Amino acid sequence: MEKARAVILACTPEPERICASAARISSTKGAATEIYENTDRTNIGSLIQKVVALGHVTITEHAVFNLAFENVSAFYEEFLIEFRLAAYTIKSRRYVDYSEMGGLLPGFRMKDGSAVDGSVARRFEEMSKDLFNDYNTLLEAGVPKEDARFVLPYSLRSHIYCTVNARELLHILYSSLYGRGAAYPEIKQIGESLLAQAKEILPDVFGELERVEQGSENKEDLLRSLVAGKGLERRSDEDSALVELLTHSGEPDYMVAVSALAGNTGCSSSDALELLRDSNELVSQVIDIVTTDRRKRELEQVNVTFRLNDMSLSCLTHLARHRMQSLVVPSFTEFGKSRTCVLPETVTENEAAKEIYMRCFEKSMELYMELCDEGIVEEDLVYLYLSGNVMDVVTTMNGRELYHFLKLRCCDRAQWEIRNYAVGMLAAVRDISPVLFGKVGPGCFMEGTCPEGTMSCGKQVEMKQLFSNM
């Protein structure tokens, strides 16, 4: 199994020069280009260090890095894409055949520090081989790749392109080396490699990592200790809907409409609200104007928080790819290995496929429990999780991002699991905001024509009717 690695492919030309120029522009006479041209290329490190030490870390955002990640695990992929201020392009597991992809072999450790039994790695490799063989068998049985992938282990290889500025890379590296990722050897090793490469390029920024990025990332332990013995129990599988609307901005329809009138006519907020409350038609007209404009800033004044229950680890990747949200993902070591799993219709409709599929989760759980009992470090066991294991997450999106998310994910071409969540989220927000979110649905519903071109589902009429009557 090839070793995971990360490589800086390219970066902003003369990154220290642009960071130093940014440090000078607010207090130096002259135009931006003049300051850049007059910035000394050879003696600027002390300036960058001084400005960054004062907390003005924004100057580092002008240096941008293009990264390639090779043979990293799906677990590392999930860790990485939770950092939202970056661009990611990932090899799709919906469309690419992963039967020959293979996976990462973790260096298993014992909790007590003793030597690991040599059979642990062998049993893990045998399990991984079996899972990839079962994945291939499911494909041969007619199960689509996007459904067969649920039996793939979280050790499977992933390949990623990432573009990120220096400031966000500082966040990623600190979490990898000193924060929530430090307990995982794969994450720490990649962090060490990336930090060494970044120091070669921009030493006066990345040499200050521990000074710039400070603080602990152990809230899971602290919160569990805080409420221990207070009667809180883990949610049961039966007591919650797929989508729970936890909280939202008060009266979203009026909030958007008032923001639009107050911000664009200069009227008082109270006058705008009084006028709008006297006319539902006016509310709808204002929202029509806002939602058909390219610059929908008024939608950003509304926030909605959801709890999404029993989401597969694969689906979590789909959700996390949406950058403009506040996503809370629980501890993988505590909640990632669920006893339940997502169950696709293409599997339940085929008894032979269902037997293979369910046995994958049983075998994986059996080995997981064996290794737990033998004292293997919990962080090393995340690679035994299957992509179809489930967990609960919480996310907050503003109205504008929610429009974007629902337009893409309510589409019949979207992956079925994320589509189920999107439709549930849409139903929930239509209850609290019928005017604003009554206009939301898949692209064909919102725009009148299908944006998928030749990949269209061909059911525009049915889709328009479905989301009109929802």
RODO-2510 file (C-alpha; in nm, 4 decimals, decimal comma):
residues 470
     n   res          X          Y          Z
     1     m     0,0000     0,0000     0,0000
     2     e     0,1550     0,3275    -0,1118
     3     k     0,2312     0,5927     0,1477
     4     a     0,0094     0,8990     0,1761
     5     r     0,1743     1,2270     0,0841
     6     a     0,1028     1,5935     0,0185
     7     v     0,2952     1,8120    -0,2249
     8     i     0,2923     2,1885    -0,2789
     9     l     0,2671     2,2038    -0,6587
    10     a     0,2768     2,5807    -0,7031
    11     c     0,2312     2,9046    -0,5142
    12     t     0,2039     3,2802    -0,5586
    13     p     0,5244     3,4140    -0,7193
    14     e     0,7420     3,5863    -0,4586
    15     p     0,4979     3,5189    -0,1740
    16     e     0,7062     3,7000     0,0901
    17     r     0,7202     4,0099    -0,1276
    18     i     0,3407     4,0327    -0,1643
    19     c     0,2896     3,9691     0,2097
    20     a     0,5418     4,2414     0,2957
    21     s     0,3823     4,4820     0,0484
    22     a     0,0457     4,4160     0,2115
    23     a     0,2038     4,4869     0,5498
    24     r     0,3230     4,8279     0,4256
    25     i     0,0281     4,9523     0,2245
    26     s    -0,1791     5,0839     0,5151
    27     s     0,1025     5,3024     0,6532
    28     t     0,3208     5,3823     0,3499
    29     k     0,2736     5,6621     0,1011
    30     g     0,2311     5,5613    -0,2627
    31     a     0,0166     5,3497    -0,4924
    32     a    -0,0194     4,9739    -0,4510
    33     t     0,2013     4,8912    -0,7502
    34     e     0,4623     5,1437    -0,6417
    35     i     0,4847     4,9928    -0,2926
    36     y     0,5165     4,6432    -0,4413
    37     e     0,7929     4,7504    -0,6806
    38     n     0,9836     4,9281    -0,4013
    39     t     0,9557     4,6412    -0,1525
    40     d     1,2996     4,4969    -0,0822
    41     r     1,3015     4,1344    -0,1874
    42     t     1,5901     4,0362     0,0391
    43     n     1,5201     4,1964     0,3789
    44     i     1,1499     4,1671     0,4480
    45     g     1,1287     3,8749     0,6882
    46     s     1,1472     4,0832     1,0048
    47     l     0,8631     4,3062     0,8815
    48     i     0,6363     4,0073     0,8155
    49     q     0,7192     3,8545     1,1541
    50     k     0,6488     4,1824     1,3330
    51     v     0,3142     4,2447     1,1629
    52     v     0,1982     3,8848     1,2077
    53     a     0,3031     3,8920     1,5744
    54     l     0,0811     4,1972     1,6215
    55     g    -0,2165     3,9915     1,5015
    56     h    -0,2442     4,1304     1,1489
    57     v    -0,2437     3,7840     0,9956
    58     t    -0,4585     3,8941     0,7001
    59     i    -0,1405     3,9886     0,5117
    60     t    -0,0717     3,6147     0,4736
    61     e    -0,3939     3,5671     0,2771
    62     h    -0,2273     3,7156    -0,0313
    63     a     0,0001     3,4116    -0,0651
    64     v    -0,1849     3,1200    -0,2248
    65     f    -0,0758     2,7554    -0,2515
    66     n    -0,1824     2,4773    -0,4899
    67     l    -0,1578     2,1399    -0,3160
    68     a    -0,1879     1,7789    -0,4303
    69     f    -0,2761     1,4996    -0,1874
    70     e    -0,2036     1,1451    -0,3022
    71     n    -0,3061     0,8137    -0,1464
    72     v    -0,4500     0,9833     0,1600
    73     s    -0,7322     0,7991     0,3321
    74     a    -1,0978     0,8934     0,3052
    75     f    -1,0687     0,9766     0,6751
    76     y    -0,7975     1,2334     0,6006
    77     e    -1,0139     1,3704     0,3192
    78     e    -1,2976     1,4364     0,5638
    79     f    -1,0597     1,6048     0,8098
    80     l    -0,9264     1,8302     0,5355
    81     i    -1,2463     1,9448     0,3690
    82     e    -1,3923     2,0667     0,6976
    83     f    -1,1570     2,3642     0,6553
    84     r    -1,3962     2,5794     0,4576
    85     l    -1,1764     2,8607     0,3215
    86     a    -1,0176     2,6533     0,0480
    87     a    -1,1061     2,5018    -0,2884
    88     y    -1,1125     2,1228    -0,3268
    89     t    -1,1474     1,8889    -0,6237
    90     i    -1,1721     1,5211    -0,5295
    91     k    -1,1870     1,1984    -0,7275
    92     s    -1,5528     1,0996    -0,7324
    93     r    -1,6645     0,7762    -0,5708
    94     r    -2,0016     0,8079    -0,7439
    95     y    -1,8528     0,7585    -1,0882
    96     v    -1,5038     0,6054    -1,0513
    97     d    -1,4633     0,2284    -1,0015
    98     y    -1,2715     0,1880    -0,6734
    99     s    -1,2336    -0,1903    -0,6797
   100     e    -0,8585    -0,1654    -0,7525
   101     m    -0,7912     0,1518    -0,5533
   102     g    -0,6706    -0,0074    -0,2314
   103     g    -0,6209     0,1691     0,0959
   104     l    -0,3919     0,2897     0,3714
   105     l    -0,2445     0,0487     0,6268
   106     p    -0,2357     0,2293     0,9619
   107     g     0,0490     0,1733     1,2059
   108     f    -0,1594     0,0259     1,4858
   109     r    -0,0696     0,1198     1,8441
   110     m    -0,1631    -0,0189     2,1846
   111     k    -0,3178     0,2080     2,4479
   112     d    -0,0711     0,0842     2,7096
   113     g     0,2295     0,1418     2,4833
   114     s     0,3139    -0,2277     2,4472
   115     a     0,3986    -0,3972     2,1183
   116     v     0,1109    -0,4708     1,8822
   117     d     0,0346    -0,8315     1,8008
   118     g     0,1539    -0,9053     1,4481
   119     s    -0,1875    -1,0453     1,3570
   120     v    -0,3563    -0,7043     1,3847
   121     a    -0,2183    -0,5701     1,0565
   122     r    -0,2837    -0,9045     0,8870
   123     r    -0,6465    -0,9136     1,0001
   124     f    -0,6946    -0,5536     0,8926
   125     e    -0,5489    -0,6206     0,5468
   126     e    -0,7641    -0,9321     0,5054
   127     m    -1,0715    -0,7328     0,6026
   128     s    -0,9846    -0,4525     0,3588
   129     k    -0,9286    -0,7027     0,0775
   130     d    -1,2628    -0,8671     0,1511
   131     l    -1,4430    -0,5316     0,1491
   132     f    -1,2993    -0,4295    -0,1864
   133     n    -1,3892    -0,7737    -0,3251
   134     d    -1,7434    -0,7366    -0,1914
   135     y    -1,7620    -0,3896    -0,3473
   136     n    -1,6681    -0,5433    -0,6826
   137     t    -1,9242    -0,8217    -0,6363
   138     l    -2,1951    -0,5643    -0,5717
   139     l    -2,1000    -0,3832    -0,8926
   140     e    -2,1239    -0,7100    -1,0851
   141     a    -2,4676    -0,7657    -0,9304
   142     g    -2,5866    -0,4376    -1,0817
   143     v    -2,5583    -0,2152    -0,7738
   144     p    -2,4528     0,1361    -0,8897
   145     k    -2,1087     0,2625    -0,7859
   146     e    -2,2665     0,5355    -0,5742
   147     d    -2,4414     0,2688    -0,3637
   148     a    -2,1719     0,0004    -0,3624
   149     r    -1,9225     0,2573    -0,2263
   150     f    -2,0954     0,2444     0,1141
   151     v    -1,9105    -0,0815     0,1930
   152     l    -1,5677     0,0711     0,1260
   153     p    -1,3530     0,1258     0,4363
   154     y    -1,2424     0,4712     0,5464
   155     s    -0,8860     0,3589     0,4780
   156     l    -0,9520     0,3763     0,1019
   157     r    -0,7221     0,5983    -0,0994
   158     s    -0,8278     0,9439    -0,2014
   159     h    -0,6629     1,1927    -0,4355
   160     i    -0,7284     1,5637    -0,3932
   161     y    -0,6346     1,9011    -0,5375
   162     c    -0,6549     2,1881    -0,2925
   163     t    -0,5987     2,5620    -0,3339
   164     v    -0,5621     2,7541    -0,0110
   165     n    -0,4136     3,0794     0,1136
   166     a    -0,1364     3,0868     0,3725
   167     r    -0,3616     3,1906     0,6586
   168     e    -0,6007     2,8985     0,6155
   169     l    -0,3040     2,6673     0,5640
   170     l    -0,1755     2,7847     0,9023
   171     h    -0,5105     2,6730     1,0521
   172     i    -0,4870     2,3334     0,8804
   173     l    -0,1286     2,2760     0,9923
   174     y    -0,1909     2,3758     1,3529
   175     s    -0,4891     2,1407     1,3793
   176     s    -0,2818     1,8673     1,2154
   177     l     0,0146     1,9053     1,4496
   178     y    -0,1276     2,0370     1,7773
   179     g    -0,5065     2,0179     1,7541
   180     r    -0,7747     1,7594     1,6837
   181     g    -0,5735     1,5903     1,4075
   182     a    -0,2553     1,5394     1,6091
   183     a    -0,3754     1,2107     1,7612
   184     y    -0,3884     1,0511     1,4155
   185     p    -0,0431     0,9559     1,2781
   186     e    -0,1529     0,9950     0,9151
   187     i    -0,2742     1,3505     0,9722
   188     k     0,0299     1,4467     1,1776
   189     q     0,2758     1,3035     0,9246
   190     i     0,1136     1,4914     0,6375
   191     g     0,1096     1,8063     0,8500
   192     e     0,4808     1,7759     0,9230
   193     s     0,5598     1,7276     0,5552
   194     l     0,3480     2,0237     0,4452
   195     l     0,4929     2,2492     0,7145
   196     a     0,8476     2,1686     0,6041
   197     q     0,7585     2,2515     0,2419
   198     a     0,5770     2,5718     0,3398
   199     k     0,8711     2,6891     0,5510
   200     e     1,0975     2,6586     0,2488
   201     i     0,8691     2,8912     0,0524
   202     l     0,7477     3,1341     0,3198
   203     p     0,9659     3,0867     0,6302
   204     d     0,8719     3,4088     0,8057
   205     v     0,5050     3,3080     0,8102
   206     f     0,5163     2,9326     0,8680
   207     g     0,8069     2,9578     1,1103
   208     e     0,5632     3,1387     1,3403
   209     l     0,2994     2,8623     1,3430
   210     e     0,2828     2,8053     1,7187
   211     r     0,2812     3,1782     1,7936
   212     v     0,0115     3,2694     1,5410
   213     e    -0,2145     2,9679     1,5965
   214     q    -0,2824     2,9071     1,9636
   215     g    -0,5486     2,7342     2,1686
   216     s    -0,6859     2,3909     2,2493
   217     e    -0,9210     2,1718     2,0451
   218     n    -1,0562     1,9398     2,3137
   219     k    -1,4125     2,0606     2,3589
   220     e    -1,5553     1,7080     2,3173
   221     d    -1,3946     1,5860     2,6414
   222     l    -1,4749     1,9071     2,8290
   223     l    -1,8416     1,9072     2,7265
   224     r    -1,8924     1,5415     2,8092
   225     s    -1,7368     1,5979     3,1524
   226     l    -1,9544     1,9046     3,2070
   227     v    -2,2834     1,7178     3,1606
   228     a    -2,1764     1,3808     3,3003
   229     g    -2,4424     1,2432     3,5345
   230     k    -2,7020     1,5004     3,4317
   231     g    -2,9310     1,2556     3,2527
   232     l    -2,8350     1,3254     2,8922
   233     e    -2,8549     1,0121     2,6815
   234     r    -2,7448     0,9424     2,3283
   235     r    -3,0201     0,9855     2,0706
   236     s    -3,1888     0,6568     1,9842
   237     d    -3,2303     0,5544     1,6224
   238     e    -3,6089     0,5851     1,6381
   239     d    -3,6719     0,9133     1,8172
   240     s    -3,5836     1,1718     1,5533
   241     a    -3,6707     1,2617     1,1984
   242     l    -3,4081     1,2651     0,9241
   243     v    -3,4052     1,6470     0,9326
   244     e    -3,4658     1,8593     1,2432
   245     l    -3,4976     2,2366     1,2166
   246     l    -3,3336     2,3534     1,5391
   247     t    -3,3581     2,7312     1,5141
   248     h    -3,3888     3,0139     1,2635
   249     s    -3,3947     3,3901     1,2276
   250     g    -3,7329     3,5277     1,3319
   251     e    -3,9830     3,5766     1,0482
   252     p    -3,7439     3,5157     0,7543
   253     d    -3,9873     3,6502     0,4911
   254     y    -4,0152     3,9850     0,6688
   255     m    -3,6451     3,9958     0,7558
   256     v    -3,5433     3,9689     0,3902
   257     a    -3,8087     4,2141     0,2741
   258     v    -3,7301     4,4725     0,5461
   259     s    -3,3564     4,4430     0,4755
   260     a    -3,4233     4,5019     0,1073
   261     l    -3,6399     4,8113     0,1572
   262     a    -3,4328     4,9668     0,4364
   263     g    -3,1069     4,9007     0,2563
   264     n    -3,2125     5,0217    -0,0869
   265     t    -3,4638     5,3010    -0,0232
   266     g    -3,3261     5,4523     0,2966
   267     c    -3,6591     5,4243     0,4769
   268     s    -3,6787     5,3420     0,8468
   269     s    -3,6992     4,9769     0,9427
   270     s    -4,0214     5,0331     1,1380
   271     d    -4,1918     5,2038     0,8421
   272     a    -4,0828     4,9234     0,6092
   273     l    -4,2123     4,6555     0,8464
   274     e    -4,5447     4,8344     0,8946
   275     l    -4,5919     4,8664     0,5193
   276     l    -4,5046     4,5020     0,4588
   277     r    -4,7346     4,3698     0,7314
   278     d    -5,0247     4,5461     0,5583
   279     s    -4,9573     4,3725     0,2265
   280     n    -4,8606     4,0084     0,1712
   281     e    -4,8497     4,0859    -0,2000
   282     l    -4,5824     4,3518    -0,1410
   283     v    -4,3736     4,1024     0,0614
   284     s    -4,3870     3,8607    -0,2306
   285     q    -4,3003     4,1325    -0,4829
   286     v    -3,9988     4,2499    -0,2817
   287     i    -3,8722     3,8951    -0,2396
   288     d    -3,9209     3,8331    -0,6133
   289     i    -3,6930     4,1270    -0,6902
   290     v    -3,4308     4,0141    -0,4380
   291     t    -3,4219     3,6506    -0,5468
   292     t    -3,3961     3,7281    -0,9188
   293     d    -3,1071     3,9705    -0,8703
   294     r    -2,7494     3,8416    -0,9047
   295     r    -2,6488     4,0118    -0,5786
   296     k    -2,8800     3,8487    -0,3241
   297     r    -2,7211     3,9968    -0,0120
   298     e    -3,0545     4,0350     0,1642
   299     l    -3,0888     3,6563     0,1791
   300     e    -2,7737     3,6462     0,3909
   301     q    -2,9591     3,8187     0,6760
   302     v    -3,1486     3,4952     0,7429
   303     n    -2,9896     3,1970     0,9206
   304     v    -3,1319     2,8469     0,9607
   305     t    -2,9842     2,5704     1,1780
   306     f    -3,0546     2,2018     1,1082
   307     r    -2,9665     1,8764     1,2743
   308     l    -2,9245     1,6067     1,0097
   309     n    -2,9586     1,2601     1,1575
   310     d    -2,8138     0,9274     1,0424
   311     m    -2,6065     1,0787     0,7616
   312     s    -2,3607     0,8380     0,6009
   313     l    -1,9928     0,9249     0,6041
   314     s    -2,0090     0,9387     0,2242
   315     c    -2,2979     1,1846     0,2355
   316     l    -2,1104     1,3917     0,4920
   317     t    -1,8474     1,4517     0,2228
   318     h    -2,1171     1,5878    -0,0101
   319     l    -2,2420     1,8217     0,2612
   320     a    -1,8984     1,9402     0,3739
   321     r    -1,8096     2,0396     0,0175
   322     h    -2,0467     2,3377     0,0520
   323     r    -1,8147     2,6071     0,1824
   324     m    -2,0517     2,8759     0,3125
   325     q    -2,1960     2,7021     0,6150
   326     s    -2,1101     2,6440     0,9799
   327     l    -2,0839     2,2670     1,0074
   328     v    -2,0484     2,0837     1,3392
   329     v    -1,9195     1,7273     1,2944
   330     p    -1,8872     1,5200     1,6137
   331     s    -1,5783     1,3277     1,7190
   332     f    -1,5085     1,0421     1,4778
   333     t    -1,3609     0,8223     1,7506
   334     e    -1,6762     0,8659     1,9598
   335     f    -1,9516     0,8579     1,6977
   336     g    -1,8120     0,7453     1,3615
   337     k    -1,8486     0,3679     1,4016
   338     s    -2,2249     0,3289     1,4149
   339     r    -2,4117     0,0028     1,4557
   340     t    -2,6535     0,1166     1,1870
   341     c    -2,5823     0,1947     0,8250
   342     v    -2,7408     0,3581     0,5240
   343     l    -2,9386     0,1103     0,3149
   344     p    -2,9877     0,1955    -0,0575
   345     e    -3,2979     0,0781    -0,2445
   346     t    -3,0782    -0,0823    -0,5110
   347     v    -2,9490    -0,3127    -0,2369
   348     t    -3,2776    -0,3854    -0,0580
   349     e    -3,4379    -0,4799    -0,3904
   350     n    -3,1740    -0,7518    -0,4469
   351     e    -3,1669    -1,0179    -0,1733
   352     a    -2,8259    -1,1548    -0,2736
   353     a    -2,6756    -0,8057    -0,2838
   354     k    -2,8380    -0,7182     0,0495
   355     e    -2,6845    -1,0231     0,2154
   356     i    -2,3367    -0,9287     0,0903
   357     y    -2,3887    -0,5644     0,1841
   358     m    -2,5064    -0,6267     0,5407
   359     r    -2,2354    -0,8855     0,6001
   360     c    -1,9751    -0,6183     0,5153
   361     f    -2,0943    -0,4084     0,8080
   362     e    -2,1164    -0,7106     1,0388
   363     k    -1,7599    -0,8239     0,9563
   364     s    -1,6249    -0,4734     0,9990
   365     m    -1,7990    -0,4315     1,3352
   366     e    -1,6743    -0,7708     1,4543
   367     l    -1,3111    -0,6806     1,3828
   368     y    -1,3605    -0,3321     1,5262
   369     m    -1,4899    -0,4750     1,8558
   370     e    -1,2100    -0,7339     1,8646
   371     l    -0,9426    -0,4669     1,8277
   372     c    -1,1149    -0,2435     2,0833
   373     d    -1,1082    -0,5308     2,3333
   374     e    -0,7434    -0,5976     2,2551
   375     g    -0,6538    -0,2395     2,3486
   376     i    -0,5797    -0,0805     2,0103
   377     v    -0,5714     0,3009     2,0209
   378     e    -0,9155     0,4350     1,9243
   379     e    -0,7766     0,6820     1,6698
   380     d    -0,6225     0,3942     1,4731
   381     l    -0,9592     0,2220     1,4452
   382     v    -1,1201     0,4976     1,2349
   383     y    -0,9834     0,3184     0,9283
   384     l    -1,2217     0,0316     1,0027
   385     y    -1,5246     0,2573     0,9608
   386     l    -1,7237     0,1955     0,6442
   387     s    -1,8464     0,4753     0,4202
   388     g    -2,2045     0,3700     0,4949
   389     n    -2,1699     0,4144     0,8712
   390     v    -2,3816     0,7047     0,9931
   391     m    -2,3582     0,9984     1,2334
   392     d    -2,5567     1,3107     1,3201
   393     v    -2,4318     1,6574     1,2259
   394     v    -2,5490     2,0152     1,2797
   395     t    -2,5211     2,2883     1,0193
   396     t    -2,6189     2,6535     0,9909
   397     m    -2,6634     2,8140     0,6507
   398     n    -2,7719     3,1625     0,5604
   399     g    -3,0589     3,2057     0,3165
   400     r    -2,8358     3,2683     0,0181
   401     e    -2,6286     2,9530     0,0696
   402     l    -2,9433     2,7573     0,1400
   403     y    -3,0854     2,8714    -0,1935
   404     h    -2,7681     2,7499    -0,3642
   405     f    -2,7578     2,4198    -0,1715
   406     l    -3,1238     2,3357    -0,2322
   407     k    -3,1071     2,4254    -0,6006
   408     l    -2,8232     2,1766    -0,6537
   409     r    -2,9212     1,9029    -0,4123
   410     c    -3,2982     1,8864    -0,4740
   411     c    -3,2240     1,8054    -0,8371
   412     d    -3,3148     1,4537    -0,9488
   413     r    -2,9544     1,4184    -1,0724
   414     a    -2,8163     1,4724    -0,7209
   415     q    -2,7004     1,1690    -0,5235
   416     w    -3,0124     1,0220    -0,3663
   417     e    -2,9084     1,0449     0,0003
   418     i    -2,8056     1,4105    -0,0026
   419     r    -3,1203     1,4786    -0,2066
   420     n    -3,3362     1,3251     0,0685
   421     y    -3,1788     1,5614     0,3216
   422     a    -3,2196     1,8590     0,0895
   423     v    -3,5885     1,7877     0,0284
   424     g    -3,6416     1,7466     0,4038
   425     m    -3,4634     2,0762     0,4711
   426     l    -3,6742     2,2499     0,2071
   427     a    -3,9968     2,1164     0,3575
   428     a    -3,8879     2,2446     0,7002
   429     v    -3,8043     2,5976     0,5842
   430     r    -4,1187     2,6288     0,3754
   431     d    -4,3146     2,5874     0,6988
   432     i    -4,1441     2,8896     0,8569
   433     s    -4,0945     3,0978     0,5435
   434     p    -4,3489     3,0101     0,2729
   435     v    -4,2813     3,3127     0,0509
   436     l    -3,9019     3,3098     0,0529
   437     f    -3,8536     2,9329     0,0310
   438     g    -4,1653     2,8684    -0,1733
   439     k    -3,9511     2,9871    -0,4643
   440     v    -3,6776     2,7270    -0,4002
   441     g    -3,6332     2,3857    -0,5544
   442     p    -3,4209     2,2243    -0,8238
   443     g    -3,2891     2,4333    -1,1122
   444     c    -3,5757     2,3498    -1,3459
   445     f    -3,8275     2,4639    -1,0828
   446     m    -3,6452     2,7886    -1,0088
   447     e    -3,5333     2,8864    -1,3575
   448     g    -3,7906     2,7249    -1,5848
   449     t    -3,5325     2,5200    -1,7740
   450     c    -3,3059     2,2331    -1,6729
   451     p    -2,9424     2,3413    -1,6187
   452     e    -2,8112     1,9858    -1,6708
   453     g    -2,8214     1,9942    -2,0525
   454     t    -2,7850     1,6471    -2,2048
   455     m    -2,7604     1,5000    -1,8527
   456     s    -3,1167     1,6107    -1,7731
   457     c    -3,3487     1,3639    -1,6005
   458     g    -3,6122     1,4562    -1,8582
   459     k    -3,8799     1,5040    -1,5909
   460     q    -3,8990     1,8841    -1,5747
   461     v    -4,2794     1,8898    -1,5842
   462     e    -4,3112     1,6376    -1,3013
   463     m    -4,0409     1,8119    -1,0965
   464     k    -4,2069     2,1521    -1,1326
   465     q    -4,5387     2,0051    -1,0224
   466     l    -4,3808     1,8174    -0,7307
   467     f    -4,2052     2,1236    -0,5862
   468     s    -4,4992     2,3545    -0,6556
   469     n    -4,7281     2,1314    -0,4496
   470     m    -4,4750     2,0432    -0,1800
***
